[in-house]
Amino acid sequence: MLSRVANRVYWLARYMERAEDMAKLANVYANLMLDMPKGTDIVWYNMITIMDAEESFAELYEDRSENSVMSYLISDERNPFSLYCSLAFARENARTARDILPTEAWEVVNELYLLAKKEKDYVSTRSRRYQLLTQIIRGGQRLEGMLTSGLSRNHTYTFLQMGRLLERADTTTRILDAGSLILSGNKLKGTEGIVWMNLLKAMNAYQMYRQAVRRQVASKDVIDFLLKDAMFPRAVAYCAESISILANRLPNCAPVAEKAQAVITLLNSFTAKQGDIAHLHDFMDKVQIALYDIDNAISDTWFNAAIN
């Protein structure tokens, strides 16, 4: 498989996963406003913080309102990490790799991009924004199912899966960060369970969490589940282990497998402590850096090797 083609399908998967996960996170914040007790302050700017986008946001917006945050994260063409730009980049990668993907896959990506383009000027309207984000989430799930059931287990599938899993692991760390930031700013009793329950539901993880933990929703248990569970496909440990397995299907895989195992080792060194929000935030930074190392290893091994 040509390195440039592998690069395209890898980033197609990353951009589509990024768009879907951004939609889920935005909907979580909207749902929390309805579920949290009266007097609770939901800070929309927290979403900018967990994306490490404070400087970029400050250059483009003067206030930290809901509309500004949502515009920046969903529809702003000046923000390369916005949902709209992610879909635009995914569409371009899908277009240039159409000959190795199922025809229906290109159609789904193109439809989602055109939908986001049509609706991007209306994200300030909560009801319309919710409909857009819900359609993007469903479209992303439809695409994943289509590729899972309709694509041969060849190198194309391997690079798609690695891209999706790496982006998914990164998003999980940021969703955990979101939970810690919300709780650190709200000291009202009874908010902890509401926050973590909404975040679990955003990741389609609530039922699996209850099956695995069999206790009420609590910070320590949620953190352990989403970081270390070896069976749940959005847990960081599952994603890292799966990337290691996928890498071994490809030549010269040692650097990538090594970085993936380093993430697992890092996760095993962590012990969640109830109420220790600052400790969690610092650790999420370390995990994100370790995931970035996997991406670098993938690029250096399979995408840049021919150029070098």
N, C-alpha and C positions, 0 to 999 in steps of 0.2 A: 504494500500500500504506500503511495507517495506521501511524503511527510506533509506537504501542503494540504492534501486532502484529509489526512488524519487530523491536522490542526483545525480544519474547518468543522468536522463533525464533533470534535471535542468541544469546541467553543459554541457550536450550535446547542449542544446539550447544556452547557453551563449557562448560556444566556436564557434559554427557555426555563430552566430551573430557577434562575434568578428572578425572572419576571413573575413566575408563579408564586414564589416564596415572598416576594415583595407585596403581591396582592393579598396574600394570607396575613402578613404582618399588619398591613394597613387596615384590613377588616377587623383584626383583633383589637386594635386601638379603638375603633368605632364601637365595637361590641362592649368593651370595658366601660365606656361612658354610660351605657345603659345598665350594666350589672353592678357597678361599684356603688357603695353607700353614698347618700347625699353628703356633700361637703368634701368628697374626695377630689383631689386635683390630678387630672390626667394631663401630663405635660407632653404635648405633641413633639416638642423639640428633642425629646429622648430618642426618637427615631433617627434624627440626624446624628446624635451622639454615638449610637450603636453602629452606625454605618461609617464612622470615622470621617464624616463629611463636614465638620464644623467650618473649616476655612473656605471650602468651595461654596457652601451655603451662604456664608457671610458676604461673599463677593457678589452674590446675585440677589439677595433679599435683605431688606432693612428690618423686618419684624420676624418673630418666631411663631406666628399664628398658625392655626390649623391649615388654612388655605395655602399659606406660603410653603409649609412643610409638605403638604400633599402635592402641590404643583411641582416642587423640586424633585420629589421621589417618584412621582407617577408620570408626569407629562412634559417636563422641561427638557427640550432638545439640547440645551446647553450643559446638561448634566449627563455625562456618558453612562452613569450608573442608574439612570431613571428607568422605570418600567418600559416606557415608550422606546427609549434608545436600546434597551435590551432586546425588545422584540424586533426592532429595525436591524440590529446586528445579527440576530438569529435568522431573520428572513434572508439576509444577504448570504450567510453561510449555508443555509439550506438551498438557496438558488444555485450556488456554485457547486453544490454537491448532490444535485438532483439525480444524477445518473447512478448513484449508489444507494439511494434511499427509496423507500416505497413512495409511489406517486401521492398517496393520500397524506403522507407526512408533510410534504411541501404545501399541500392545500390547507392543512390545519395551521401551519405556521403563518402562511400568507393571510388567511382569514383573520387570525388574531392580530396581526400587525395592522391590517386595514381597519379593524374594529377600534383598536387603540388610537389610530390616527384620526378616525372620525369623532371619537368621544373625548379626546385629550383636552379640549377646551372647556369641558363641563365637569371637571373633577371637583370644583368647589361645591357642587350640589351633592349632598351626601347620598341621597337615594340613587341618583344616576351613577355616582361613583361606585356605590355598592354593586349595582348591576354590572358595571364594566368589570370590576375586580372579580366578581363571581364567575362571569363568563370566561375570563382569562384563566382562572383556576381550573375550571372544568375543561377548557381547551387544552391546558397543559397535561391534565390527567388523561385526556383522550389521546393525546400524542404519545405519552409514555406507554399506554396500553397498546396502541397501534404498533409501536416499534418493538415492544416486548413480544407480541404475538406474530408480527409479520416480517421480522428481520432475521436473516441467518446469523448464527453465532460466529461471525467472522471478525476481522480486525475492525471493521466499521462499528459493529456492535460493542466491541471492547472499548474503543475510544469514546463512544457515546456514553457508555456506562461510567467510565472513569470520570468524565466531565460532570455528569449529573451527580455522582456520589460526592465528589469533592466540593461542588457548590452547595450541595445539601448539608454536608457536615459544617461548612462555614456558616450557613444560615442557622443551623441549630445552635451554634455558639452565640450568635447574635440575638436569637430569640431568648435564650437564657439570660443574656445581658439585659434585654428589654425587661424581663421579669424582675431582675435585681434592681434596675433603675426605678421602675414603678414603685416597688415596695420600699425602697430607700426614701422616696418622697412622700409616702403615705403611711402614717403611723396608726390609722384607725383600726380598731379590732375587727377581725373578720375579713380583711381584704386579702390576706395571703392565699387562702384557698380559691377565691374568685379569680385572682390574677393567674395562678398556675393552671387552673382548670381551663381558662380561656386560651392560654398559650398551648396547652396540650391539645385542645380541640382544633386550634389553627393548624397543627401539624398532623392531624388525624391520629393522634396518639392517646387520646383519653381512654378508650376502651382497652387498649393493649396495656396501658399503665395500670389500670385497675386489675386486670388479670394477673399481671406480673407482681404487683406490690400488695394488693388486697388490703390496703389501708386507706384512710382518708388522704386527700391530697395535701402534701406538706412539702416545703421547699427542699429539704434534704433528699427526700425520696424522688422527687421530680428531677432534680439535678443529677442524681446517680443514674436514674433510668435513661435520661436523654444523653448522658455522656458515655455510660459504660455498658448499656444493655447490648448483648451480642446477638440478639435475635430481632430487634426492632429496626427496620430499614432506614429510619431517620436518626438513630442514635449515632454519635460520632464514632464510637468504637466499631460498630457494624460497618459504617462507611469506610473507615480506614482499613479494616481487615479485608473488605471486599475489593478495595483498590489494590491491595497487595496480591490477592488471588488473581485478579484480572491482569495485573502487570506481568505475572509469571507466564501468561500466554504469549507474551511478546518477546522478541530478542533484546538482549542487553538490558534486562529488567532490574538488575541488582540495585542501582541507585534509587529507583522509585520504590521498590519493595522495602528498602532500608528506611527511607523517609516515612513510609506508611507505618512500619513497625515502631518507629520513633514516636509517632503520635499515640499509639497504643500504650507504649511504655509510659509516656507522659500522663495519660489518663489514669493508669493504674497507680500512679504516685499521688493522686489527688483524693482527698477525703472531704466530702461535703459536710459542712457544719451548719446546723440550723441557725438561721439569722445572721450568718457571717457574709453579708452582701459584698463588702469591699474585697474580701478574699476571693470570691467568685469572679468578680470583674477582672481582677488581676490575672487570674488563671485563664479566663477566656481569651485574654490578649495573647498569652503564651500558646494556647491551642491554635489560634488563628495564624500566628507566625509559623507554627509547625505545619499547618495545612498549606500555607504559602510556599513552604519549602518543597512540599510534594509537587505543587504546580511547577515550580522552577525545575525540579528533577525531570518531570514529564517533558517540559519544553526542551531542556538541554539534551535529553536522551533521544527523543523521537522527532521533534520538530526542527530543532536548530542543528542537529548533528550533520545533516547533508550540507547546510550552509557553511558550517565550521570546517 
